[in-house]
Amino acid sequence: MSINRLWLWLRAFRVEQWTKNGVVMLAWFFSVADASQREIVRGWESFLLAFAMAGAFSLVSSAFYLLNDVSDFEDDRLHPIKRFRPIASELISRIDAVRAALILFAIGFAYPALIVIILPSRATAFAMMLAYTVMQCLYTGFFKRFAYLDVATLSIGFVLRAVAGAAIISAYISPWLLVCTFTLSLFLALCKRKNEREIAKASREVLRRYHPRTLASLIYLTAFASFGEYLAYTLTSRMGQRFPFLWMTSLFVLFGISRYLHLTWTKGDVGRPERVLLSDKVLWFAIIGYGASSVLAVAISR
């Protein structure tokens, strides 16, 4: 396979969106400073288990990207940006895309299946990936045609990823974090729908079913809810009680959400959130500030 052909397939896999599967690492990340879970995250084993699970989700999600592109072939050809995707532009045939998707499914499921055989207590991780797969099948074949239900389905997928990340290392994850994961991903998905509705309303029937005022109201509601839920986590969870200054990190969460709202209403490229997160310098400041304040909160408490 030539370099150009390989690059074409990587574009079809949407590897830039693999960053979304970083949510699988949430439980590991928040367990590092938790004394009650220190034994779980000691050494590299738990990190590698969670990281490999994130990789497995990346392969399975790429399989669904291929199937979605095959399913949306005609609609994507009417979209000003999506028409340049490898499948929509017929640089990759639809039958080859389906074959590649089946291979990605097989490889992606091999890891959690192997873990279940070796460590039966981690079966919940496999169950979450199976649930994610079933839900994505329903999305591809049915849910994506219904306004609001489509973004809710995608957001539930992030919660399943987070639970799988906790299950694979047998770690505890706060319900507050799971709720926040859902609302924050719902916020990003709604912002994406607003952008798509403005630039390519004719490309998909479902975009015409989103009422502008309802969409705007839900964007603000999920933004405020995401911040409020995270703040509640820092103040009331076991982690928050152990580290009283953890609330400082919520300031950067608020700053990041506010910046994203600004981009949404000033025609930023929120239709591709993975690119915004990687390219916007202000959002990078929020991410770096969040990381630094997290380390500071732990250091002060110790």
C-alpha positions as CSV (number, residue, x, y, z in Angstrom):
1,M,0.0,0.0,0.0
2,S,1.4,3.4,-1.0
3,I,1.8,6.3,1.5
4,N,-0.9,8.2,-0.3
5,R,-3.3,5.3,-0.1
6,L,-2.5,4.8,3.6
7,W,-3.1,8.5,4.3
8,L,-6.5,8.2,2.5
9,W,-7.6,5.4,4.7
10,L,-6.4,7.2,7.8
11,R,-8.6,10.1,6.7
12,A,-11.5,7.7,6.3
13,F,-10.8,6.3,9.8
14,R,-10.9,9.9,11.1
15,V,-8.0,9.4,13.4
16,E,-8.1,13.0,14.5
17,Q,-11.3,12.1,16.3
18,W,-9.6,9.4,18.3
19,T,-9.0,12.1,20.9
20,K,-12.6,11.7,21.9
21,N,-11.8,8.3,23.4
22,G,-9.5,10.0,25.9
23,V,-12.7,9.9,28.1
24,V,-11.8,6.3,28.7
25,M,-8.8,7.5,30.7
26,L,-11.0,9.6,33.1
27,A,-11.2,7.0,35.9
28,W,-7.4,6.3,35.8
29,F,-6.7,10.1,35.8
30,F,-8.8,10.8,38.8
31,S,-7.7,7.7,40.6
32,V,-4.0,8.7,40.6
33,A,-4.5,11.2,43.5
34,D,-7.1,9.1,45.3
35,A,-5.5,7.4,48.3
36,S,-8.2,4.8,48.5
37,Q,-7.4,3.7,44.9
38,R,-3.6,4.1,45.0
39,E,-3.0,0.4,44.8
40,I,-5.2,0.2,41.7
41,V,-3.1,2.7,39.8
42,R,0.3,1.8,41.1
43,G,2.8,1.1,38.4
44,W,2.1,1.0,34.6
45,E,-0.3,-1.9,34.5
46,S,-3.5,0.1,35.1
47,F,-2.4,2.9,32.7
48,L,-1.7,0.4,29.9
49,L,-5.0,-1.4,30.5
50,A,-6.9,1.8,30.3
51,F,-4.8,3.1,27.3
52,A,-5.4,-0.1,25.4
53,M,-9.1,0.1,26.1
54,A,-9.1,3.7,24.6
55,G,-7.3,2.2,21.6
56,A,-10.0,-0.5,21.2
57,F,-12.7,2.1,21.3
58,S,-10.8,4.1,18.7
59,L,-10.8,1.2,16.3
60,V,-14.5,0.4,16.9
61,S,-15.5,4.1,16.5
62,S,-13.6,4.2,13.2
63,A,-15.5,1.2,12.0
64,F,-18.7,3.1,12.7
65,Y,-17.3,6.2,10.9
66,L,-16.9,4.1,7.8
67,L,-20.4,2.6,8.1
68,N,-21.9,6.0,8.7
69,D,-20.1,7.4,5.6
70,V,-21.4,4.5,3.6
71,S,-24.9,5.1,4.9
72,D,-24.8,8.9,4.4
73,F,-23.1,8.6,1.0
74,E,-25.7,10.6,-0.9
75,D,-26.2,13.2,1.8
76,D,-22.5,13.8,2.3
77,R,-22.1,14.5,-1.4
78,L,-24.4,17.6,-0.8
79,H,-22.4,18.8,2.2
80,P,-19.8,21.6,1.5
81,I,-17.1,19.9,3.6
82,K,-18.2,16.2,3.9
83,R,-18.3,15.8,0.2
84,F,-14.5,15.7,0.2
85,R,-14.4,12.7,2.5
86,P,-12.7,9.6,0.9
87,I,-15.9,7.6,0.6
88,A,-18.2,10.5,-0.4
89,S,-15.7,11.5,-3.1
90,E,-15.5,7.8,-4.2
91,L,-11.7,7.6,-3.6
92,I,-12.6,4.6,-1.4
93,S,-15.4,2.3,-2.6
94,R,-18.3,1.6,-0.3
95,I,-17.7,-2.2,-0.3
96,D,-14.0,-1.7,0.7
97,A,-15.2,0.6,3.5
98,V,-17.6,-2.1,4.8
99,R,-14.8,-4.7,4.6
100,A,-12.4,-2.4,6.5
101,A,-15.1,-1.8,9.2
102,L,-15.5,-5.5,9.8
103,I,-11.7,-5.8,10.3
104,L,-11.7,-2.9,12.7
105,F,-14.5,-4.4,14.7
106,A,-12.7,-7.7,15.0
107,I,-9.4,-6.1,16.2
108,G,-11.2,-3.7,18.5
109,F,-13.2,-6.4,20.2
110,A,-10.2,-8.8,20.5
111,Y,-8.7,-6.8,23.4
112,P,-11.7,-6.6,25.9
113,A,-12.5,-10.2,25.0
114,L,-9.0,-11.3,25.9
115,I,-9.2,-9.3,29.2
116,V,-12.4,-11.1,30.1
117,I,-10.7,-14.4,29.6
118,I,-7.7,-13.5,31.7
119,L,-9.5,-11.3,34.3
120,P,-13.2,-12.3,34.4
121,S,-13.9,-9.6,37.0
122,R,-13.4,-6.9,34.3
123,A,-16.3,-8.2,32.2
124,T,-18.1,-4.9,32.6
125,A,-15.6,-3.3,30.3
126,F,-16.5,-5.8,27.5
127,A,-20.2,-5.2,28.3
128,M,-19.8,-1.5,27.9
129,M,-18.1,-1.9,24.5
130,L,-20.9,-4.2,23.4
131,A,-23.5,-1.8,24.6
132,Y,-21.7,1.0,22.7
133,T,-21.7,-1.1,19.6
134,V,-25.4,-1.9,19.8
135,M,-26.2,1.8,20.5
136,Q,-24.1,2.9,17.5
137,C,-25.9,0.4,15.3
138,L,-29.2,1.9,16.3
139,Y,-27.8,5.4,15.7
140,T,-26.6,4.5,12.2
141,G,-29.8,2.8,11.2
142,F,-32.4,4.8,13.1
143,F,-31.6,7.4,15.8
144,K,-29.7,9.8,13.6
145,R,-32.8,10.6,11.7
146,F,-34.5,12.1,14.8
147,A,-33.5,15.6,16.1
148,Y,-32.3,15.7,19.7
149,L,-32.4,11.9,20.0
150,D,-29.3,11.7,17.7
151,V,-27.1,14.0,19.9
152,A,-28.4,12.3,23.1
153,T,-27.4,8.9,21.7
154,L,-23.9,10.1,20.9
155,S,-23.5,11.6,24.4
156,I,-24.5,8.3,26.1
157,G,-21.7,6.8,24.1
158,F,-19.2,8.9,26.0
159,V,-20.6,7.8,29.3
160,L,-20.2,4.2,28.2
161,R,-16.6,4.9,27.4
162,A,-16.0,6.4,30.8
163,V,-17.6,3.4,32.6
164,A,-15.5,1.0,30.4
165,G,-12.4,2.9,31.4
166,A,-13.2,2.5,35.1
167,A,-14.2,-1.2,34.7
168,I,-11.0,-2.2,32.9
169,I,-8.9,-1.2,35.9
170,S,-11.6,-1.9,38.6
171,A,-11.6,1.7,39.7
172,Y,-14.4,3.8,41.2
173,I,-15.7,6.7,39.2
174,S,-17.9,9.4,40.7
175,P,-21.5,9.6,39.4
176,W,-20.9,13.4,39.2
177,L,-18.2,12.8,36.6
178,L,-20.5,10.5,34.6
179,V,-23.3,13.0,34.6
180,C,-20.9,15.8,33.7
181,T,-19.4,13.7,30.8
182,F,-23.0,13.3,29.4
183,T,-23.9,17.0,29.6
184,L,-20.6,18.2,28.3
185,S,-20.6,15.9,25.3
186,L,-24.3,16.9,24.7
187,F,-23.2,20.5,24.8
188,L,-20.5,19.9,22.2
189,A,-22.9,17.9,20.0
190,L,-25.5,20.6,20.1
191,C,-22.9,23.3,19.2
192,K,-21.9,21.0,16.2
193,R,-25.6,20.7,15.1
194,K,-25.9,24.5,15.2
195,N,-22.9,24.9,13.0
196,E,-24.1,22.2,10.6
197,R,-27.5,23.8,10.4
198,E,-26.0,27.1,9.4
199,I,-23.6,25.9,6.7
200,A,-25.3,22.8,5.3
201,K,-28.9,22.7,6.3
202,A,-29.9,21.1,3.0
203,S,-27.5,18.2,3.3
204,R,-29.5,16.3,6.0
205,E,-33.2,16.2,6.7
206,V,-32.7,16.0,10.5
207,L,-30.9,19.4,10.6
208,R,-34.1,21.1,9.4
209,R,-35.9,19.6,12.4
210,Y,-33.8,21.5,14.9
211,H,-35.6,24.7,16.0
212,P,-33.1,27.6,16.3
213,R,-34.4,28.9,19.6
214,T,-34.7,25.5,21.1
215,L,-31.2,24.6,20.0
216,A,-29.8,27.8,21.4
217,S,-31.6,27.3,24.7
218,L,-30.3,23.7,25.0
219,I,-26.8,24.9,24.3
220,Y,-26.8,27.3,27.2
221,L,-28.6,24.9,29.5
222,T,-26.0,22.1,28.9
223,A,-23.2,24.6,29.2
224,F,-24.3,25.8,32.6
225,A,-25.2,22.2,33.7
226,S,-21.8,20.9,32.8
227,F,-20.1,23.6,34.9
228,G,-22.5,23.1,37.8
229,E,-22.1,19.4,37.8
230,Y,-18.3,19.6,37.7
231,L,-18.3,22.2,40.5
232,A,-20.6,19.8,42.6
233,Y,-18.1,17.0,42.0
234,T,-15.2,19.1,43.3
235,L,-17.1,20.1,46.4
236,T,-19.1,17.0,47.4
237,S,-17.3,13.9,46.0
238,R,-14.7,11.8,47.8
239,M,-12.0,13.4,45.7
240,G,-13.3,16.8,46.6
241,Q,-13.4,16.1,50.3
242,R,-9.8,14.8,50.2
243,F,-8.6,17.8,48.2
244,P,-10.5,20.9,49.4
245,F,-8.9,23.1,46.8
246,L,-10.0,21.0,43.9
247,W,-12.7,23.6,43.2
248,M,-10.0,25.8,41.7
249,T,-10.0,23.6,38.6
250,S,-13.6,24.5,38.0
251,L,-12.6,28.1,37.1
252,F,-10.7,26.8,34.0
253,V,-13.7,24.5,33.2
254,L,-15.9,27.6,33.2
255,F,-13.3,29.5,31.1
256,G,-13.2,26.7,28.5
257,I,-16.9,26.4,28.2
258,S,-17.3,30.1,27.9
259,R,-14.7,30.2,25.1
260,Y,-16.5,27.4,23.3
261,L,-19.8,29.3,23.5
262,H,-18.0,32.4,22.1
263,L,-16.7,30.3,19.2
264,T,-20.2,28.8,18.6
265,W,-21.8,32.3,18.2
266,T,-18.9,33.9,16.3
267,K,-18.9,31.3,13.5
268,G,-16.0,29.2,14.9
269,D,-15.4,25.8,13.4
270,V,-17.4,24.0,16.1
271,G,-18.7,21.6,13.5
272,R,-15.4,19.8,14.0
273,P,-14.8,20.0,17.8
274,E,-11.7,17.8,17.7
275,R,-10.0,20.4,15.5
276,V,-11.1,23.3,17.6
277,L,-9.7,21.6,20.7
278,L,-6.3,21.0,19.0
279,S,-6.0,24.4,17.3
280,D,-7.6,27.1,19.4
281,K,-4.9,28.7,21.6
282,V,-7.4,30.0,24.2
283,L,-8.8,26.6,24.7
284,W,-5.2,25.3,25.1
285,F,-4.7,27.9,27.8
286,A,-7.8,26.5,29.6
287,I,-6.6,22.9,29.3
288,I,-3.1,23.7,30.5
289,G,-4.5,25.8,33.3
290,Y,-6.8,23.0,34.3
291,G,-3.9,20.6,34.5
292,A,-1.7,23.0,36.5
293,S,-4.5,23.8,38.9
294,S,-5.2,20.1,39.5
295,V,-1.6,19.5,40.4
296,L,-1.6,22.6,42.7
297,A,-4.8,21.5,44.4
298,V,-3.3,18.1,45.2
299,A,0.1,19.6,46.3
300,I,-1.6,22.1,48.7
301,S,-3.7,19.5,50.3
302,R,-0.7,17.2,50.9
